[in-house]
Amino acid sequence: MSEPLYRAHVAICAGTWCKTLDPEDIAGEMLAEISRRGLGDEIRVVRTGCRGFCSFGPVAVIYPDGIFYCHVGVKDVPEIVEETLIKGRLVERLLYQEPETQRRLPRYEEIPFYGKQVRIALRNCGVINPTVIEEYVARGGYEALGRALTEMTPEEVIDAIKRSGLRGRGGAGFPTGLKWEFTRKAPGQPKYIICNADEGDPGAFMDRSILEGDPHSVVEGMTIGAYAIGAREGYLYCRAEYPLAVERVKHAIAQAKEYGLLGENILGTGFSFDLRIKEGAGAFVCGEETALIASIEGRRGEPRPRPPLPRRLRPLGQADEHQQRRDVGQHPADPHPGPRVVRIDRHGEEQRNEGVCPLRPGEQRRPS
């Protein structure tokens, strides 16, 4: 049976911060009030992820008009239903007030904070219910995975990512296509793909916002990446301080498996990929990749000296750990004893830099 055609949708933020500001179930109260008024077949209530603008939360947006209400509480629900959903009038005191002009701005797109944004990674956050896979699919979700698995080879997927210019969201901005290419060409099996959602930067909640508001996008992206690099297992590493994010990702993984979008023989293509979530705990921040990998393996999550890239083309079996570390610092073939670094450039070629602190002819390094 198809869903009824609703004349209005009320999108209420159910992200961590809005729930913290008002722990009462605003969406639940809205559903109850709508039911009491006999409007259950006309108005739909959607619990969404974080929309941003958290200092004005909890927030609610009423579609199709895009009416934006801020600082909404359970006590405001009857008035919103009566004035806006039934009579079509605005509740002035819940509208955003522009600081400079003191004007009340009724619609989402009129608010300067949102007006100049072009949302890409966060395009679904605050719009869909993150616990309903059908809403993600309705927004084009899993189309890219279907195309990659049925129409493209792993090499073609990597080439498409390279041409897109997609880069990591960290400070280095490393090209994603190159990272995938290095990993696919690296010898040895099995291979793994890891999503680093630990967030080492204080106050940087971009990972949490995506996991809470659009978890299927992460599941789909990791599955495409696994197909491209030749991995059959993946880990999503998320700090335990984000219980809502962990809960929603677990739910998304279960839904994806139920729909045949994750697990064995995905979409009947013969490709299999299993995804697990690992919760970080304790005092260690594992945003750095070697600390994160150590924590996943059950060891203390501390950074360690290593070659610049874990997906380095040379297999680890060709040298012991001591030799690997020596290669980063001082290479035996270097004519000068000063410390040197090895890096891999954007084309995948190994380059040896000049000494970090090169010595002049005849100069001796002072002991540290």
C-alpha positions as CSV (number, residue, x, y, z in Angstrom):
1,M,0.0,0.0,0.0
2,S,1.4,3.4,-1.0
3,E,1.8,6.2,1.5
4,P,-0.9,9.0,1.4
5,L,0.0,12.3,-0.2
6,Y,0.7,14.7,2.6
7,R,0.0,18.4,2.2
8,A,2.7,19.3,4.7
9,H,5.9,17.8,6.2
10,V,7.3,18.9,9.5
11,A,11.0,18.2,9.7
12,I,12.2,18.3,13.3
13,C,15.9,18.1,14.2
14,A,16.7,14.9,16.2
15,G,20.4,15.5,16.3
16,T,22.6,15.4,19.4
17,W,22.6,19.1,20.2
18,C,18.9,19.7,19.7
19,K,18.1,16.7,21.8
20,T,20.5,18.1,24.4
21,L,18.8,21.5,24.4
22,D,15.4,19.9,24.9
23,P,15.5,16.3,25.9
24,E,11.7,16.0,25.6
25,D,10.4,14.3,22.4
26,I,9.2,17.3,20.4
27,A,8.5,15.1,17.3
28,G,6.6,12.6,19.4
29,E,4.5,15.4,20.9
30,M,3.9,16.8,17.4
31,L,2.7,13.4,16.2
32,A,0.4,13.1,19.1
33,E,-1.1,16.6,18.6
34,I,-1.6,16.1,14.9
35,S,-3.3,12.8,15.7
36,R,-5.6,14.5,18.2
37,R,-6.6,17.0,15.6
38,G,-7.4,14.3,13.0
39,L,-4.6,15.4,10.7
40,G,-2.6,12.2,10.6
41,D,-3.3,11.6,6.9
42,E,-2.5,15.1,5.9
43,I,0.7,16.0,7.8
44,R,3.8,14.0,8.2
45,V,6.4,14.4,10.9
46,V,10.0,13.6,10.1
47,R,12.8,13.2,12.6
48,T,16.0,14.4,10.8
49,G,19.7,14.8,11.5
50,C,21.5,18.0,12.3
51,R,20.7,20.9,10.0
52,G,23.4,23.2,11.6
53,F,22.7,26.5,13.2
54,C,22.8,24.6,16.5
55,S,22.8,27.8,18.7
56,F,19.1,28.3,17.5
57,G,18.0,24.8,18.2
58,P,15.9,22.9,18.5
59,V,14.8,23.8,15.0
60,A,11.8,22.7,12.8
61,V,11.1,23.3,9.1
62,I,7.6,23.1,7.7
63,Y,7.4,22.1,4.0
64,P,6.4,22.9,1.3
65,D,6.7,26.6,2.3
66,G,10.1,26.2,4.1
67,I,8.9,27.9,7.2
68,F,11.8,27.9,9.7
69,Y,11.1,27.9,13.4
70,C,13.9,28.1,16.0
71,H,14.1,27.5,19.8
72,V,11.2,25.2,19.5
73,G,10.0,23.3,22.6
74,V,7.3,20.8,23.5
75,K,5.2,23.7,24.8
76,D,5.2,25.3,21.4
77,V,3.7,22.3,19.5
78,P,0.0,23.1,20.0
79,E,0.4,26.6,18.8
80,I,2.4,25.5,15.7
81,V,-0.3,23.0,14.8
82,E,-3.1,25.5,15.4
83,E,-1.7,28.6,13.8
84,T,0.6,27.3,11.0
85,L,-0.7,23.8,10.1
86,I,-4.4,24.5,10.4
87,K,-4.8,28.3,9.9
88,G,-1.7,29.0,7.7
89,R,-0.4,31.7,9.9
90,L,3.1,32.3,11.2
91,V,4.2,32.0,14.9
92,E,6.2,35.2,14.9
93,R,8.1,34.6,18.2
94,L,9.6,31.4,16.8
95,L,10.9,33.0,13.6
96,Y,14.6,33.8,13.2
97,Q,15.4,37.5,14.0
98,E,18.2,39.1,12.0
99,P,20.6,40.8,14.5
100,E,21.3,43.8,12.2
101,T,17.8,44.8,11.2
102,Q,15.7,43.0,13.8
103,R,13.6,41.7,11.0
104,R,11.8,38.3,11.4
105,L,12.8,36.0,8.5
106,P,10.1,33.3,8.0
107,R,11.7,31.0,5.5
108,Y,14.7,28.7,5.5
109,E,16.4,30.1,2.4
110,E,16.1,33.7,3.6
111,I,18.3,33.1,6.6
112,P,21.9,34.3,5.7
113,F,23.5,31.3,7.5
114,Y,21.8,29.0,5.0
115,G,21.3,31.3,2.0
116,K,24.9,31.1,0.7
117,Q,25.5,27.5,1.4
118,V,25.8,24.8,-1.3
119,R,25.5,21.6,0.6
120,I,27.3,18.5,-0.9
121,A,28.4,16.2,1.9
122,L,25.6,17.4,4.1
123,R,23.0,17.6,1.4
124,N,20.6,15.1,3.1
125,C,21.3,16.1,6.7
126,G,18.2,17.8,8.1
127,V,16.1,16.7,5.2
128,I,15.6,13.0,5.5
129,N,14.9,10.6,8.3
130,P,18.3,8.9,8.7
131,T,16.7,5.7,10.1
132,V,14.6,5.1,7.0
133,I,16.5,3.7,4.0
134,E,13.7,4.4,1.6
135,E,14.1,8.1,2.1
136,Y,17.8,7.9,1.3
137,V,17.0,5.9,-1.8
138,A,14.4,8.5,-2.9
139,R,17.2,11.1,-2.9
140,G,19.3,9.0,-5.3
141,G,20.9,6.9,-2.6
142,Y,22.7,3.7,-3.7
143,E,22.4,4.6,-7.4
144,A,26.2,5.2,-7.6
145,L,26.9,1.8,-6.0
146,G,24.6,0.1,-8.4
147,R,26.3,1.8,-11.4
148,A,29.8,1.0,-10.1
149,L,29.1,-2.7,-9.5
150,T,27.1,-3.3,-12.7
151,E,28.7,-1.0,-15.3
152,M,32.2,-0.2,-14.2
153,T,35.5,-2.0,-13.5
154,P,37.4,-1.1,-10.3
155,E,39.9,0.8,-12.4
156,E,37.1,2.8,-14.0
157,V,35.8,3.7,-10.6
158,I,39.2,4.9,-9.5
159,D,39.6,7.0,-12.7
160,A,36.2,8.6,-12.2
161,I,37.2,9.6,-8.6
162,K,40.5,11.0,-9.8
163,R,38.8,13.1,-12.5
164,S,36.3,14.3,-10.0
165,G,39.0,16.1,-7.9
166,L,37.6,14.6,-4.7
167,R,40.0,15.1,-1.8
168,G,40.2,14.2,1.8
169,R,38.4,16.5,4.2
170,G,41.5,16.8,6.5
171,G,44.1,19.5,6.4
172,A,46.3,17.7,3.8
173,G,43.4,17.4,1.3
174,F,45.0,14.2,-0.2
175,P,43.5,13.2,-3.6
176,T,41.1,10.3,-2.9
177,G,41.6,8.7,-6.3
178,L,45.3,8.4,-5.8
179,K,44.9,6.9,-2.3
180,W,42.5,4.3,-3.8
181,E,44.9,3.6,-6.7
182,F,47.9,3.1,-4.4
183,T,45.9,0.7,-2.3
184,R,44.6,-1.3,-5.2
185,K,48.1,-1.7,-6.7
186,A,49.7,-2.6,-3.3
187,P,50.4,-6.4,-3.2
188,G,49.0,-8.6,-0.5
189,Q,45.6,-9.7,0.7
190,P,43.3,-9.3,2.5
191,K,42.8,-5.5,2.2
192,Y,40.6,-3.4,4.4
193,I,38.9,0.0,4.1
194,I,38.6,2.1,7.2
195,C,36.4,5.2,7.8
196,N,38.0,7.5,10.4
197,A,35.1,9.1,12.2
198,D,37.0,9.8,15.4
199,E,37.4,13.6,14.9
200,G,40.6,14.6,16.5
201,D,39.9,18.3,16.1
202,P,38.1,19.9,19.0
203,G,34.6,21.1,18.1
204,A,34.8,19.7,14.6
205,F,31.5,17.8,14.4
206,M,31.3,17.2,10.6
207,D,31.8,13.4,11.0
208,R,29.2,13.2,13.7
209,S,26.7,15.2,11.7
210,I,27.0,13.0,8.7
211,L,26.8,9.7,10.7
212,E,23.7,11.0,12.6
213,G,21.9,12.6,9.7
214,D,22.9,10.6,6.6
215,P,24.6,7.3,7.6
216,H,23.7,5.4,4.4
217,S,25.9,7.8,2.4
218,V,28.9,6.6,4.5
219,V,27.9,2.9,4.0
220,E,27.5,3.4,0.3
221,G,30.7,5.4,-0.1
222,M,32.7,2.7,1.8
223,T,31.2,-0.1,-0.3
224,I,32.2,1.7,-3.5
225,G,35.7,2.3,-2.1
226,A,36.0,-1.3,-1.1
227,Y,35.1,-2.4,-4.6
228,A,37.6,-0.1,-6.1
229,I,40.6,-1.2,-4.0
230,G,39.7,-4.9,-3.7
231,A,38.7,-5.0,-0.1
232,R,36.1,-7.4,1.3
233,E,36.0,-6.1,4.9
234,G,35.7,-2.6,6.3
235,Y,35.7,-0.8,9.7
236,L,34.0,2.4,10.6
237,Y,35.8,3.8,13.6
238,C,33.7,6.2,15.7
239,R,34.3,7.5,19.2
240,A,32.1,6.1,21.9
241,E,31.1,9.7,23.0
242,Y,28.9,9.8,19.9
243,P,26.2,7.2,20.9
244,L,23.6,8.5,18.6
245,A,25.9,8.3,15.6
246,V,26.9,4.7,16.5
247,E,23.2,3.7,16.9
248,R,22.2,5.2,13.5
249,V,25.2,3.6,11.7
250,K,24.4,0.2,13.2
251,H,20.8,0.6,12.1
252,A,21.9,1.7,8.5
253,I,24.3,-1.4,8.2
254,A,21.4,-3.7,9.2
255,Q,19.0,-2.1,6.7
256,A,21.6,-2.2,3.9
257,K,22.2,-5.9,4.5
258,E,18.4,-6.6,4.6
259,Y,18.1,-4.9,1.1
260,G,21.1,-6.8,-0.4
261,L,23.2,-3.6,-0.5
262,L,25.8,-4.9,1.9
263,G,27.1,-8.4,2.7
264,E,27.4,-11.4,0.4
265,N,26.8,-11.1,-3.4
266,I,25.7,-7.4,-3.4
267,L,23.0,-6.7,-5.9
268,G,23.7,-10.2,-7.4
269,T,27.0,-9.0,-8.8
270,G,29.3,-11.5,-7.0
271,F,31.0,-8.7,-5.0
272,S,30.8,-9.2,-1.2
273,F,31.7,-6.6,1.4
274,D,31.1,-6.7,5.2
275,L,31.2,-3.6,7.3
276,R,31.7,-3.4,11.1
277,I,31.6,-0.5,13.4
278,K,34.4,-0.1,16.0
279,E,33.8,2.2,19.0
280,G,36.8,4.1,20.3
281,A,37.0,4.6,24.0
282,G,39.4,5.9,26.7
283,A,41.5,9.0,26.9
284,F,43.2,8.5,23.5
285,V,42.1,10.5,20.5
286,C,42.6,8.2,17.4
287,G,42.2,10.7,14.6
288,E,45.7,10.0,13.4
289,E,45.6,6.9,11.1
290,T,48.3,4.7,12.8
291,A,46.7,5.2,16.2
292,L,43.3,4.4,14.7
293,I,44.6,1.2,13.1
294,A,46.2,0.2,16.3
295,S,43.0,0.7,18.3
296,I,41.0,-1.4,15.8
297,E,43.5,-4.2,16.2
298,G,43.0,-4.0,20.0
299,R,46.2,-2.2,20.9
300,R,46.8,1.1,22.6
301,G,45.7,3.9,20.3
302,E,49.0,5.8,20.0
303,P,50.6,7.2,16.9
304,R,53.9,5.5,15.8
305,P,56.7,6.4,13.4
306,R,56.0,4.8,10.0
307,P,56.5,5.4,6.3
308,P,54.4,8.3,5.2
309,L,51.6,6.3,3.7
310,P,50.2,3.0,5.1
311,R,49.2,2.1,1.5
312,R,52.9,2.3,0.5
313,L,53.6,0.3,-2.7
314,R,56.5,-1.7,-1.2
315,P,55.2,-4.7,0.8
316,L,56.2,-4.7,4.4
317,G,57.6,-8.2,4.1
318,Q,60.6,-7.0,2.2
319,A,62.1,-5.3,5.3
320,D,61.7,-5.5,9.0
321,E,60.2,-2.7,11.0
322,H,63.6,-1.2,11.9
323,Q,64.5,-0.9,8.3
324,Q,61.2,0.7,7.5
325,R,61.7,3.4,10.1
326,R,65.3,3.9,9.0
327,D,64.1,4.5,5.4
328,V,62.0,7.4,6.6
329,G,64.9,9.1,8.5
330,Q,68.3,8.5,7.1
331,H,68.7,6.3,4.0
332,P,72.1,4.4,3.9
333,A,72.7,5.5,0.3
334,D,72.5,9.2,1.2
335,P,75.9,10.9,0.9
336,H,75.2,13.2,3.8
337,P,74.5,12.1,7.4
338,G,71.7,14.7,8.0
339,P,68.2,13.4,8.6
340,R,66.1,13.0,5.5
341,V,62.5,12.2,4.7
342,V,60.9,10.0,2.0
343,R,57.6,11.0,0.5
344,I,55.4,9.9,-2.3
345,D,54.4,12.7,-4.7
346,R,50.9,13.2,-6.3
347,H,51.9,10.8,-9.2
348,G,52.8,8.0,-6.9
349,E,56.6,8.4,-7.4
350,E,58.9,8.1,-4.4
351,Q,61.0,11.2,-3.8
352,R,63.8,11.9,-1.3
353,N,63.9,15.4,-0.1
354,E,67.1,17.3,0.7
355,G,68.1,17.1,4.3
356,V,65.7,18.6,6.8
357,C,68.7,20.4,8.3
358,P,71.4,19.8,5.7
359,L,75.0,19.9,6.9
360,R,77.6,22.2,5.3
361,P,80.8,20.5,4.0
362,G,83.1,19.7,7.0
363,E,80.4,20.4,9.6
364,Q,79.6,17.9,12.2
365,R,76.2,17.4,13.8
366,R,76.1,18.2,17.5
367,P,74.8,15.5,19.7
368,S,71.2,16.0,20.8
